[in-house]
Amino acid sequence: MQAGAAMVVAQLAPLAARATPAVEPGKKVRLGFIGVGDRGTGLLRVAINVPNVEVLAVCDINHTNLARAQDVVSKAGGKKPEGYEKDPHDYRRLLERDDIDGVVIATPQELHAEMAIDAFKAKKVVGSEVPACTTIDECHAMLKAHRELSGRYMMLENYLYSQPVMMVQNMVDQGVFGDLTYGFGEYVHEIREMRFTKKGTLTWRGENVLHTRGIVYPTHAVGPVCRWLGINRGDKLQTLVAMDSKAAGNRAYAMEKFGEKSEQAKIDWENGDTNQALIRTQQGRLIEVRYDTASPRPSGMGQYSLQGTKASYDSAFGEHKMFIEGTSAPHKWDELEKYTEQYQHPYWKERGAEAGKTGHGGGDWFVINDFVTYVAGGPEAKSPVDIVDALTWTSIRPLSEKSIRDGNKPIEMPDFGRPD
């Protein structure tokens, strides 16, 4: 193994050491859930099946969501969790409880920063849905609060845990790729229908792209690539430049769905159908990021490429291809699965069958199990996706918009350092 790869392995220890929660016998990990819509409830269903986990409280201003979450816990054999639904800040009453160890935040993106900071103040371990926040000011506010309040934080980026992503990570760690030069990640997921309620008003997903340009949802695309390249573990993101296409897909959908003369068809969307960013790292590597949720096409969601001096990986249309110089036939791709026996990640060797039954290709199972392990590990435990990684990946959202609005100018990326 090369020295650089060995360093990455050592620093990725929280994500590679084991696939089961390290909870002492008899000890309970007591959780609260803030936001139990479809996503929050999906994570809740995973959490209640993790040994030694108790969900004691749930919060949502939508009573239907709240009641459903309480019912999910009760039907699984747990005590009905207390509900919090009085107003948008009722989650703070949940945070005041002294019988809660950690909270899962699964609310709309614009609420993540405030809720995480409030949880730091309440000395609760935070597991936050992605992205960590939405603005650069929020990035710095979260980092400041995390340091001053000795916060404990994990961003719940489940795309890191898919079987192909983790297998490629294992290959990177073992030096199969040689010196890495390029990585690509995209989030292409057609969700135009999800931008409107049944009554035709905008959902939070619609509001999210109404007046925002750039890559508004970057972490699924860039998280795995940054991990492969050792970003914040020997290398840093340095310069970003972004461009976007015109906005056409959402309007075309609205015209067909609601009529050409409808109010929905008159909406002036600012987010382009395709948004692209190029990022150069301090070590001269290149990262390409694509975001498109407005184009009519089968959803690839997470598609990736990785290039090194010794090997290449490419995934598209559900296929996963690998080329290893000196091992693969000249100029011919191998199926990634050809190397499964040799390079399967320990997580998937140990618990892959169980994880594969849950959402996002097993990612939901692993991310919740890792969060539980992190909570149970106490103040000395290392976060699998810490505050610095979370803010680094998230900052692509506001910085891609700034680059586009400034005429596609290069933007120097902030250095969030390492956690204290």
MITOR-238602 format. One record per residue (C-alpha): x, y, z; chain. Coordinates in steps of 0.25 Angstrom, whole numbers, plus 5000, padded with zeros to 4 digits. Layout:
residues N
X: X | Y: Y | Z: Z | mol: A
...
end
This chain:
residues 420
X: 5000 | Y: 5000 | Z: 5000 | mol: A
X: 5005 | Y: 5014 | Z: 4997 | mol: A
X: 5008 | Y: 5024 | Z: 5008 | mol: A
X: 4997 | Y: 5033 | Z: 5003 | mol: A
X: 4987 | Y: 5022 | Z: 5003 | mol: A
X: 4991 | Y: 5017 | Z: 5017 | mol: A
X: 4989 | Y: 5032 | Z: 5022 | mol: A
X: 4975 | Y: 5032 | Z: 5016 | mol: A
X: 4971 | Y: 5019 | Z: 5022 | mol: A
X: 4976 | Y: 5023 | Z: 5036 | mol: A
X: 4968 | Y: 5036 | Z: 5035 | mol: A
X: 4955 | Y: 5029 | Z: 5030 | mol: A
X: 4955 | Y: 5019 | Z: 5042 | mol: A
X: 4941 | Y: 5023 | Z: 5047 | mol: A
X: 4935 | Y: 5019 | Z: 5033 | mol: A
X: 4944 | Y: 5006 | Z: 5032 | mol: A
X: 4945 | Y: 5000 | Z: 5045 | mol: A
X: 4933 | Y: 4992 | Z: 5047 | mol: A
X: 4918 | Y: 4991 | Z: 5042 | mol: A
X: 4911 | Y: 4989 | Z: 5055 | mol: A
X: 4908 | Y: 4999 | Z: 5066 | mol: A
X: 4917 | Y: 4999 | Z: 5078 | mol: A
X: 4907 | Y: 5000 | Z: 5089 | mol: A
X: 4910 | Y: 4994 | Z: 5102 | mol: A
X: 4901 | Y: 4983 | Z: 5107 | mol: A
X: 4890 | Y: 4989 | Z: 5115 | mol: A
X: 4892 | Y: 5003 | Z: 5110 | mol: A
X: 4882 | Y: 5010 | Z: 5102 | mol: A
X: 4884 | Y: 5021 | Z: 5091 | mol: A
X: 4872 | Y: 5031 | Z: 5093 | mol: A
X: 4868 | Y: 5038 | Z: 5081 | mol: A
X: 4859 | Y: 5049 | Z: 5077 | mol: A
X: 4854 | Y: 5052 | Z: 5062 | mol: A
X: 4852 | Y: 5066 | Z: 5057 | mol: A
X: 4844 | Y: 5066 | Z: 5044 | mol: A
X: 4837 | Y: 5053 | Z: 5041 | mol: A
X: 4832 | Y: 5055 | Z: 5027 | mol: A
X: 4835 | Y: 5044 | Z: 5017 | mol: A
X: 4850 | Y: 5045 | Z: 5019 | mol: A
X: 4850 | Y: 5046 | Z: 5034 | mol: A
X: 4840 | Y: 5035 | Z: 5035 | mol: A
X: 4849 | Y: 5026 | Z: 5026 | mol: A
X: 4861 | Y: 5028 | Z: 5035 | mol: A
X: 4852 | Y: 5026 | Z: 5047 | mol: A
X: 4848 | Y: 5012 | Z: 5042 | mol: A
X: 4863 | Y: 5008 | Z: 5041 | mol: A
X: 4866 | Y: 5014 | Z: 5055 | mol: A
X: 4855 | Y: 5006 | Z: 5063 | mol: A
X: 4861 | Y: 4993 | Z: 5058 | mol: A
X: 4875 | Y: 4996 | Z: 5062 | mol: A
X: 4878 | Y: 4989 | Z: 5075 | mol: A
X: 4878 | Y: 4997 | Z: 5088 | mol: A
X: 4872 | Y: 5010 | Z: 5081 | mol: A
X: 4860 | Y: 5017 | Z: 5088 | mol: A
X: 4852 | Y: 5028 | Z: 5080 | mol: A
X: 4846 | Y: 5036 | Z: 5092 | mol: A
X: 4841 | Y: 5048 | Z: 5084 | mol: A
X: 4837 | Y: 5053 | Z: 5070 | mol: A
X: 4835 | Y: 5067 | Z: 5065 | mol: A
X: 4827 | Y: 5072 | Z: 5053 | mol: A
X: 4817 | Y: 5083 | Z: 5051 | mol: A
X: 4809 | Y: 5074 | Z: 5041 | mol: A
X: 4800 | Y: 5066 | Z: 5051 | mol: A
X: 4798 | Y: 5055 | Z: 5041 | mol: A
X: 4813 | Y: 5053 | Z: 5040 | mol: A
X: 4815 | Y: 5054 | Z: 5055 | mol: A
X: 4804 | Y: 5043 | Z: 5058 | mol: A
X: 4809 | Y: 5034 | Z: 5047 | mol: A
X: 4823 | Y: 5034 | Z: 5053 | mol: A
X: 4817 | Y: 5032 | Z: 5067 | mol: A
X: 4810 | Y: 5020 | Z: 5061 | mol: A
X: 4822 | Y: 5014 | Z: 5054 | mol: A
X: 4829 | Y: 5014 | Z: 5068 | mol: A
X: 4817 | Y: 5008 | Z: 5075 | mol: A
X: 4815 | Y: 4997 | Z: 5065 | mol: A
X: 4829 | Y: 4993 | Z: 5066 | mol: A
X: 4828 | Y: 4990 | Z: 5081 | mol: A
X: 4833 | Y: 5003 | Z: 5086 | mol: A
X: 4827 | Y: 5013 | Z: 5096 | mol: A
X: 4819 | Y: 5024 | Z: 5088 | mol: A
X: 4829 | Y: 5035 | Z: 5087 | mol: A
X: 4825 | Y: 5049 | Z: 5092 | mol: A
X: 4820 | Y: 5058 | Z: 5081 | mol: A
X: 4824 | Y: 5073 | Z: 5079 | mol: A
X: 4816 | Y: 5081 | Z: 5068 | mol: A
X: 4812 | Y: 5094 | Z: 5074 | mol: A
X: 4820 | Y: 5103 | Z: 5065 | mol: A
X: 4832 | Y: 5103 | Z: 5056 | mol: A
X: 4841 | Y: 5105 | Z: 5068 | mol: A
X: 4835 | Y: 5094 | Z: 5077 | mol: A
X: 4847 | Y: 5086 | Z: 5074 | mol: A
X: 4854 | Y: 5094 | Z: 5085 | mol: A
X: 4845 | Y: 5088 | Z: 5096 | mol: A
X: 4849 | Y: 5074 | Z: 5091 | mol: A
X: 4864 | Y: 5079 | Z: 5092 | mol: A
X: 4862 | Y: 5083 | Z: 5106 | mol: A
X: 4859 | Y: 5068 | Z: 5110 | mol: A
X: 4870 | Y: 5062 | Z: 5118 | mol: A
X: 4867 | Y: 5048 | Z: 5114 | mol: A
X: 4871 | Y: 5050 | Z: 5099 | mol: A
X: 4885 | Y: 5047 | Z: 5095 | mol: A
X: 4884 | Y: 5051 | Z: 5080 | mol: A
X: 4875 | Y: 5056 | Z: 5070 | mol: A
X: 4872 | Y: 5053 | Z: 5055 | mol: A
X: 4869 | Y: 5066 | Z: 5047 | mol: A
X: 4861 | Y: 5063 | Z: 5035 | mol: A
X: 4854 | Y: 5076 | Z: 5032 | mol: A
X: 4855 | Y: 5085 | Z: 5019 | mol: A
X: 4869 | Y: 5089 | Z: 5016 | mol: A
X: 4867 | Y: 5104 | Z: 5020 | mol: A
X: 4865 | Y: 5099 | Z: 5035 | mol: A
X: 4877 | Y: 5090 | Z: 5037 | mol: A
X: 4887 | Y: 5101 | Z: 5042 | mol: A
X: 4878 | Y: 5107 | Z: 5052 | mol: A
X: 4873 | Y: 5094 | Z: 5058 | mol: A
X: 4887 | Y: 5088 | Z: 5058 | mol: A
X: 4893 | Y: 5101 | Z: 5066 | mol: A
X: 4881 | Y: 5100 | Z: 5076 | mol: A
X: 4884 | Y: 5085 | Z: 5078 | mol: A
X: 4899 | Y: 5089 | Z: 5080 | mol: A
X: 4894 | Y: 5098 | Z: 5091 | mol: A
X: 4886 | Y: 5087 | Z: 5097 | mol: A
X: 4898 | Y: 5078 | Z: 5097 | mol: A
X: 4891 | Y: 5068 | Z: 5088 | mol: A
X: 4898 | Y: 5060 | Z: 5077 | mol: A
X: 4894 | Y: 5064 | Z: 5064 | mol: A
X: 4891 | Y: 5055 | Z: 5052 | mol: A
X: 4886 | Y: 5064 | Z: 5041 | mol: A
X: 4880 | Y: 5061 | Z: 5027 | mol: A
X: 4887 | Y: 5068 | Z: 5015 | mol: A
X: 4892 | Y: 5078 | Z: 5012 | mol: A
X: 4897 | Y: 5084 | Z: 5025 | mol: A
X: 4892 | Y: 5097 | Z: 5022 | mol: A
X: 4889 | Y: 5107 | Z: 5010 | mol: A
X: 4898 | Y: 5119 | Z: 5011 | mol: A
X: 4913 | Y: 5122 | Z: 5014 | mol: A
X: 4909 | Y: 5131 | Z: 5026 | mol: A
X: 4902 | Y: 5118 | Z: 5032 | mol: A
X: 4914 | Y: 5110 | Z: 5029 | mol: A
X: 4923 | Y: 5119 | Z: 5038 | mol: A
X: 4912 | Y: 5121 | Z: 5048 | mol: A
X: 4911 | Y: 5105 | Z: 5050 | mol: A
X: 4926 | Y: 5104 | Z: 5050 | mol: A
X: 4927 | Y: 5115 | Z: 5061 | mol: A
X: 4916 | Y: 5109 | Z: 5069 | mol: A
X: 4922 | Y: 5095 | Z: 5068 | mol: A
X: 4936 | Y: 5099 | Z: 5073 | mol: A
X: 4931 | Y: 5108 | Z: 5084 | mol: A
X: 4920 | Y: 5099 | Z: 5089 | mol: A
X: 4928 | Y: 5086 | Z: 5087 | mol: A
X: 4918 | Y: 5081 | Z: 5078 | mol: A
X: 4916 | Y: 5067 | Z: 5073 | mol: A
X: 4911 | Y: 5066 | Z: 5058 | mol: A
X: 4910 | Y: 5056 | Z: 5047 | mol: A
X: 4904 | Y: 5059 | Z: 5034 | mol: A
X: 4895 | Y: 5047 | Z: 5029 | mol: A
X: 4901 | Y: 5046 | Z: 5015 | mol: A
X: 4896 | Y: 5032 | Z: 5011 | mol: A
X: 4902 | Y: 5032 | Z: 4997 | mol: A
X: 4915 | Y: 5029 | Z: 5004 | mol: A
X: 4910 | Y: 5015 | Z: 5008 | mol: A
X: 4906 | Y: 5009 | Z: 4995 | mol: A
X: 4912 | Y: 4996 | Z: 4991 | mol: A
X: 4920 | Y: 5001 | Z: 4979 | mol: A
X: 4924 | Y: 5014 | Z: 4985 | mol: A
X: 4930 | Y: 5007 | Z: 4997 | mol: A
X: 4936 | Y: 4996 | Z: 4989 | mol: A
X: 4943 | Y: 5007 | Z: 4980 | mol: A
X: 4947 | Y: 5014 | Z: 4993 | mol: A
X: 4954 | Y: 5001 | Z: 4998 | mol: A
X: 4961 | Y: 5000 | Z: 4985 | mol: A
X: 4966 | Y: 5014 | Z: 4986 | mol: A
X: 4971 | Y: 5011 | Z: 5000 | mol: A
X: 4979 | Y: 4999 | Z: 4995 | mol: A
X: 4986 | Y: 5007 | Z: 4984 | mol: A
X: 4979 | Y: 5001 | Z: 4972 | mol: A
X: 4977 | Y: 5014 | Z: 4965 | mol: A
X: 4991 | Y: 5020 | Z: 4968 | mol: A
X: 4991 | Y: 5035 | Z: 4968 | mol: A
X: 4977 | Y: 5040 | Z: 4966 | mol: A
X: 4975 | Y: 5052 | Z: 4956 | mol: A
X: 4960 | Y: 5053 | Z: 4954 | mol: A
X: 4947 | Y: 5050 | Z: 4960 | mol: A
X: 4932 | Y: 5052 | Z: 4955 | mol: A
X: 4919 | Y: 5052 | Z: 4962 | mol: A
X: 4905 | Y: 5055 | Z: 4958 | mol: A
X: 4891 | Y: 5056 | Z: 4964 | mol: A
X: 4881 | Y: 5055 | Z: 4953 | mol: A
X: 4868 | Y: 5052 | Z: 4958 | mol: A
X: 4855 | Y: 5057 | Z: 4951 | mol: A
X: 4846 | Y: 5062 | Z: 4962 | mol: A
X: 4837 | Y: 5072 | Z: 4955 | mol: A
X: 4825 | Y: 5066 | Z: 4961 | mol: A
X: 4830 | Y: 5068 | Z: 4975 | mol: A
X: 4831 | Y: 5083 | Z: 4973 | mol: A
X: 4816 | Y: 5085 | Z: 4974 | mol: A
X: 4805 | Y: 5081 | Z: 4984 | mol: A
X: 4793 | Y: 5075 | Z: 4979 | mol: A
X: 4786 | Y: 5088 | Z: 4979 | mol: A
X: 4797 | Y: 5094 | Z: 4970 | mol: A
X: 4805 | Y: 5102 | Z: 4981 | mol: A
X: 4820 | Y: 5101 | Z: 4982 | mol: A
X: 4826 | Y: 5091 | Z: 4992 | mol: A
X: 4839 | Y: 5093 | Z: 4999 | mol: A
X: 4846 | Y: 5086 | Z: 4987 | mol: A
X: 4839 | Y: 5096 | Z: 4978 | mol: A
X: 4843 | Y: 5108 | Z: 4986 | mol: A
X: 4857 | Y: 5102 | Z: 4987 | mol: A
X: 4860 | Y: 5105 | Z: 4972 | mol: A
X: 4851 | Y: 5117 | Z: 4970 | mol: A
X: 4861 | Y: 5128 | Z: 4972 | mol: A
X: 4873 | Y: 5120 | Z: 4974 | mol: A
X: 4884 | Y: 5117 | Z: 4963 | mol: A
X: 4895 | Y: 5106 | Z: 4963 | mol: A
X: 4896 | Y: 5093 | Z: 4970 | mol: A
X: 4886 | Y: 5094 | Z: 4981 | mol: A
X: 4888 | Y: 5079 | Z: 4986 | mol: A
X: 4903 | Y: 5076 | Z: 4984 | mol: A
X: 4906 | Y: 5066 | Z: 4995 | mol: A
X: 4901 | Y: 5053 | Z: 4989 | mol: A
X: 4909 | Y: 5056 | Z: 4976 | mol: A
X: 4922 | Y: 5061 | Z: 4983 | mol: A
X: 4923 | Y: 5053 | Z: 4996 | mol: A
X: 4927 | Y: 5040 | Z: 4990 | mol: A
X: 4937 | Y: 5047 | Z: 4981 | mol: A
X: 4943 | Y: 5056 | Z: 4992 | mol: A
X: 4945 | Y: 5043 | Z: 5001 | mol: A
X: 4952 | Y: 5036 | Z: 4989 | mol: A
X: 4961 | Y: 5047 | Z: 4987 | mol: A
X: 4964 | Y: 5049 | Z: 5002 | mol: A
X: 4959 | Y: 5063 | Z: 5003 | mol: A
X: 4961 | Y: 5069 | Z: 5016 | mol: A
X: 4970 | Y: 5057 | Z: 5019 | mol: A
X: 4983 | Y: 5062 | Z: 5011 | mol: A
X: 4976 | Y: 5070 | Z: 5000 | mol: A
X: 4967 | Y: 5082 | Z: 5000 | mol: A
X: 4957 | Y: 5088 | Z: 4990 | mol: A
X: 4963 | Y: 5101 | Z: 4985 | mol: A
X: 4956 | Y: 5107 | Z: 4973 | mol: A
X: 4942 | Y: 5106 | Z: 4968 | mol: A
X: 4935 | Y: 5111 | Z: 4955 | mol: A
X: 4921 | Y: 5108 | Z: 4951 | mol: A
X: 4911 | Y: 5110 | Z: 4939 | mol: A
X: 4897 | Y: 5106 | Z: 4937 | mol: A
X: 4888 | Y: 5104 | Z: 4925 | mol: A
X: 4875 | Y: 5112 | Z: 4923 | mol: A
X: 4863 | Y: 5108 | Z: 4932 | mol: A
X: 4852 | Y: 5101 | Z: 4923 | mol: A
X: 4848 | Y: 5087 | Z: 4929 | mol: A
X: 4840 | Y: 5092 | Z: 4941 | mol: A
X: 4832 | Y: 5102 | Z: 4932 | mol: A
X: 4830 | Y: 5091 | Z: 4921 | mol: A
X: 4824 | Y: 5082 | Z: 4932 | mol: A
X: 4815 | Y: 5092 | Z: 4938 | mol: A
X: 4809 | Y: 5096 | Z: 4925 | mol: A
X: 4806 | Y: 5081 | Z: 4922 | mol: A
X: 4801 | Y: 5078 | Z: 4936 | mol: A
X: 4793 | Y: 5091 | Z: 4939 | mol: A
X: 4791 | Y: 5097 | Z: 4925 | mol: A
X: 4798 | Y: 5108 | Z: 4917 | mol: A
X: 4791 | Y: 5119 | Z: 4923 | mol: A
X: 4791 | Y: 5115 | Z: 4937 | mol: A
X: 4798 | Y: 5122 | Z: 4948 | mol: A
X: 4808 | Y: 5111 | Z: 4950 | mol: A
X: 4812 | Y: 5112 | Z: 4935 | mol: A
X: 4816 | Y: 5127 | Z: 4938 | mol: A
X: 4826 | Y: 5124 | Z: 4949 | mol: A
X: 4840 | Y: 5129 | Z: 4945 | mol: A
X: 4849 | Y: 5119 | Z: 4950 | mol: A
X: 4864 | Y: 5123 | Z: 4952 | mol: A
X: 4870 | Y: 5110 | Z: 4954 | mol: A
X: 4875 | Y: 5104 | Z: 4941 | mol: A
X: 4872 | Y: 5090 | Z: 4937 | mol: A
X: 4886 | Y: 5086 | Z: 4937 | mol: A
X: 4897 | Y: 5092 | Z: 4947 | mol: A
X: 4911 | Y: 5089 | Z: 4945 | mol: A
X: 4923 | Y: 5092 | Z: 4954 | mol: A
X: 4938 | Y: 5089 | Z: 4952 | mol: A
X: 4947 | Y: 5089 | Z: 4965 | mol: A
X: 4962 | Y: 5089 | Z: 4966 | mol: A
X: 4969 | Y: 5084 | Z: 4978 | mol: A
X: 4981 | Y: 5088 | Z: 4984 | mol: A
X: 4988 | Y: 5076 | Z: 4979 | mol: A
X: 4984 | Y: 5079 | Z: 4965 | mol: A
X: 4973 | Y: 5069 | Z: 4964 | mol: A
X: 4960 | Y: 5072 | Z: 4956 | mol: A
X: 4946 | Y: 5070 | Z: 4961 | mol: A
X: 4933 | Y: 5071 | Z: 4953 | mol: A
X: 4920 | Y: 5072 | Z: 4959 | mol: A
X: 4906 | Y: 5072 | Z: 4952 | mol: A
X: 4892 | Y: 5075 | Z: 4957 | mol: A
X: 4879 | Y: 5073 | Z: 4949 | mol: A
X: 4866 | Y: 5071 | Z: 4955 | mol: A
X: 4857 | Y: 5077 | Z: 4944 | mol: A
X: 4860 | Y: 5069 | Z: 4932 | mol: A
X: 4851 | Y: 5058 | Z: 4927 | mol: A
X: 4860 | Y: 5045 | Z: 4928 | mol: A
X: 4861 | Y: 5033 | Z: 4936 | mol: A
X: 4867 | Y: 5036 | Z: 4949 | mol: A
X: 4882 | Y: 5032 | Z: 4950 | mol: A
X: 4883 | Y: 5040 | Z: 4964 | mol: A
X: 4897 | Y: 5036 | Z: 4968 | mol: A
X: 4906 | Y: 5034 | Z: 4956 | mol: A
X: 4921 | Y: 5035 | Z: 4958 | mol: A
X: 4935 | Y: 5034 | Z: 4951 | mol: A
X: 4949 | Y: 5033 | Z: 4957 | mol: A
X: 4962 | Y: 5034 | Z: 4949 | mol: A
X: 4976 | Y: 5030 | Z: 4954 | mol: A
X: 4989 | Y: 5027 | Z: 4948 | mol: A
X: 4987 | Y: 5012 | Z: 4949 | mol: A
X: 4972 | Y: 5010 | Z: 4948 | mol: A
X: 4958 | Y: 5016 | Z: 4944 | mol: A
X: 4944 | Y: 5014 | Z: 4950 | mol: A
X: 4932 | Y: 5018 | Z: 4943 | mol: A
X: 4917 | Y: 5017 | Z: 4946 | mol: A
X: 4905 | Y: 5021 | Z: 4937 | mol: A
X: 4891 | Y: 5015 | Z: 4934 | mol: A
X: 4892 | Y: 5005 | Z: 4946 | mol: A
X: 4905 | Y: 4999 | Z: 4941 | mol: A
X: 4919 | Y: 4999 | Z: 4948 | mol: A
X: 4931 | Y: 4998 | Z: 4940 | mol: A
X: 4946 | Y: 4996 | Z: 4944 | mol: A
X: 4959 | Y: 4997 | Z: 4937 | mol: A
X: 4972 | Y: 4993 | Z: 4944 | mol: A
X: 4985 | Y: 4995 | Z: 4936 | mol: A
X: 4992 | Y: 4982 | Z: 4935 | mol: A
X: 4980 | Y: 4974 | Z: 4940 | mol: A
X: 4969 | Y: 4977 | Z: 4930 | mol: A
X: 4969 | Y: 4973 | Z: 4915 | mol: A
X: 4975 | Y: 4985 | Z: 4907 | mol: A
X: 4965 | Y: 4996 | Z: 4904 | mol: A
X: 4953 | Y: 4988 | Z: 4910 | mol: A
X: 4945 | Y: 4990 | Z: 4923 | mol: A
X: 4942 | Y: 4980 | Z: 4933 | mol: A
X: 4930 | Y: 4979 | Z: 4941 | mol: A
X: 4933 | Y: 4984 | Z: 4955 | mol: A
X: 4927 | Y: 4972 | Z: 4961 | mol: A
X: 4938 | Y: 4964 | Z: 4956 | mol: A
X: 4947 | Y: 4969 | Z: 4967 | mol: A
X: 4936 | Y: 4968 | Z: 4978 | mol: A
X: 4943 | Y: 4956 | Z: 4985 | mol: A
X: 4956 | Y: 4963 | Z: 4986 | mol: A
X: 4952 | Y: 4977 | Z: 4989 | mol: A
X: 4938 | Y: 4977 | Z: 4996 | mol: A
X: 4937 | Y: 4987 | Z: 5007 | mol: A
X: 4937 | Y: 4981 | Z: 5021 | mol: A
X: 4923 | Y: 4988 | Z: 5024 | mol: A
X: 4917 | Y: 4980 | Z: 5012 | mol: A
X: 4924 | Y: 4967 | Z: 5016 | mol: A
X: 4919 | Y: 4968 | Z: 5030 | mol: A
X: 4905 | Y: 4973 | Z: 5028 | mol: A
X: 4902 | Y: 4975 | Z: 5014 | mol: A
X: 4890 | Y: 4966 | Z: 5013 | mol: A
X: 4883 | Y: 4973 | Z: 5025 | mol: A
X: 4886 | Y: 4987 | Z: 5019 | mol: A
X: 4882 | Y: 4984 | Z: 5005 | mol: A
X: 4867 | Y: 4982 | Z: 5010 | mol: A
X: 4867 | Y: 4997 | Z: 5014 | mol: A
X: 4866 | Y: 5010 | Z: 5005 | mol: A
X: 4877 | Y: 5016 | Z: 4996 | mol: A
X: 4883 | Y: 5003 | Z: 4993 | mol: A
X: 4886 | Y: 5000 | Z: 5008 | mol: A
X: 4892 | Y: 5014 | Z: 5010 | mol: A
X: 4881 | Y: 5017 | Z: 5020 | mol: A
X: 4884 | Y: 5005 | Z: 5029 | mol: A
X: 4899 | Y: 5008 | Z: 5030 | mol: A
X: 4897 | Y: 5023 | Z: 5032 | mol: A
X: 4888 | Y: 5021 | Z: 5044 | mol: A
X: 4896 | Y: 5010 | Z: 5050 | mol: A
X: 4908 | Y: 5019 | Z: 5049 | mol: A
X: 4901 | Y: 5030 | Z: 5055 | mol: A
X: 4896 | Y: 5021 | Z: 5067 | mol: A
X: 4911 | Y: 5017 | Z: 5068 | mol: A
X: 4916 | Y: 5031 | Z: 5069 | mol: A
X: 4905 | Y: 5035 | Z: 5079 | mol: A
X: 4909 | Y: 5023 | Z: 5088 | mol: A
X: 4924 | Y: 5025 | Z: 5087 | mol: A
X: 4923 | Y: 5038 | Z: 5095 | mol: A
X: 4931 | Y: 5051 | Z: 5093 | mol: A
X: 4944 | Y: 5043 | Z: 5089 | mol: A
X: 4937 | Y: 5037 | Z: 5077 | mol: A
X: 4940 | Y: 5042 | Z: 5063 | mol: A
X: 4929 | Y: 5046 | Z: 5054 | mol: A
X: 4928 | Y: 5038 | Z: 5041 | mol: A
X: 4924 | Y: 5051 | Z: 5034 | mol: A
X: 4929 | Y: 5062 | Z: 5042 | mol: A
X: 4926 | Y: 5077 | Z: 5042 | mol: A
X: 4937 | Y: 5080 | Z: 5033 | mol: A
X: 4934 | Y: 5070 | Z: 5023 | mol: A
X: 4919 | Y: 5074 | Z: 5023 | mol: A
X: 4922 | Y: 5089 | Z: 5022 | mol: A
X: 4932 | Y: 5087 | Z: 5011 | mol: A
X: 4923 | Y: 5079 | Z: 5002 | mol: A
X: 4911 | Y: 5088 | Z: 5006 | mol: A
X: 4918 | Y: 5101 | Z: 5002 | mol: A
X: 4918 | Y: 5096 | Z: 4987 | mol: A
X: 4903 | Y: 5101 | Z: 4988 | mol: A
X: 4905 | Y: 5116 | Z: 4991 | mol: A
X: 4918 | Y: 5117 | Z: 4984 | mol: A
X: 4913 | Y: 5111 | Z: 4971 | mol: A
X: 4902 | Y: 5121 | Z: 4971 | mol: A
X: 4912 | Y: 5132 | Z: 4973 | mol: A
X: 4921 | Y: 5128 | Z: 4962 | mol: A
X: 4909 | Y: 5127 | Z: 4952 | mol: A
X: 4903 | Y: 5141 | Z: 4956 | mol: A
X: 4917 | Y: 5147 | Z: 4955 | mol: A
X: 4918 | Y: 5143 | Z: 4941 | mol: A
X: 4924 | Y: 5129 | Z: 4943 | mol: A
X: 4936 | Y: 5134 | Z: 4950 | mol: A
X: 4945 | Y: 5125 | Z: 4958 | mol: A
X: 4943 | Y: 5126 | Z: 4973 | mol: A
X: 4953 | Y: 5122 | Z: 4984 | mol: A
X: 4947 | Y: 5112 | Z: 4994 | mol: A
X: 4948 | Y: 5114 | Z: 5009 | mol: A
X: 4957 | Y: 5105 | Z: 5017 | mol: A
X: 4948 | Y: 5100 | Z: 5029 | mol: A
X: 4961 | Y: 5094 | Z: 5035 | mol: A
X: 4959 | Y: 5081 | Z: 5044 | mol: A
X: 4950 | Y: 5079 | Z: 5056 | mol: A
X: 4956 | Y: 5084 | Z: 5069 | mol: A
end
